[in-house]
């Protein structure tokens, strides 16, 4: 299929780049990706910035089946073929197919999906823990494909591993992905597992959101040395956000309650204080509002994959909580 048509099928991203192994969608700018290449406190941070979390292919077609031709150039965790993600195929809003990803890097993959008769809208959620490249979409002979136009309403969701969807079994069950699906908006997911408040990692190039959510601070709580460093890093992040997105409503989602027994450190804020700390640092910016993350989902291990990352059930509860909070702003 013509690459110009294929490029128009991508949603929930900033741009699409043609590389030798396919069309690669990006949710961060090139400047941001280059910055995260330099971060050393987490593994493959630049690669994680290039993964396709939340990105979709969306088109109308009358085809009875379609074949996706694709390959990957990296994944997380990096040392296993089974990275707990999938290609999720929705037809007219209903999830019809899931293809778990268990392949080597840079090996061409072909997956054929049977579709119902007649005209229908297809949405393919790309895997959230892979760098994905689309080589082609092959349809039944004589079938047509029309890219879905970009939606008017736009959300930018910033965060760490929970926003990237780590802990969810499938590409579509991360809370950010469920939020975008539930609100039917363009939802760019700028999140990287293990990331902290990084003001230098912020950029505003070509995407003007109507609303922003930020779910950061838990890695800072366990990673920085003391309260002063936490304040300095988070404060610089908020000031830079204010410069880049003046007047855009921002919801800071304070960290969810950890359920794996970490003790508070004397030199750092207590975990229970983080909401109030973030509220204090947001206070100079009237468009920024802090939401108590401890109220967004239960505090029991049944809703977590490891005591830190929500599982599919926890992600669903979290998504419904976030949707209830932000839907009226849209």
Secondary structure, 3 states (H helix, E strand, C coil): CCHHHHHHCEECCCEEEEECCEEEEECCCHHHHHHHHCCCCCCCHHHHHCCCCCCEEEEEECCCEEEEEEEEEEECCCCCCCCCCEEEEEECCEEEEEEECCCCCCCCEEEEEECCCCCEEEEEECCCCEEEEEEEEEECCCCCEEECCCCCCEEEEEECHHHHCCCCCCHHHCHHHHHHHHHCCEEEEEECCCCCCCHHHCCCCCCCCCEEEEECCHHHHHHCCCHHHHHHHHHHHHHHHHHHCCCCEEEEECCCCCCCCCCCCCCCCCHHHHHHHHHHHHCCCCCEEEECHHHCCCCCHHHECCCCCECHHHHHHHHHHHHHHHHHHC
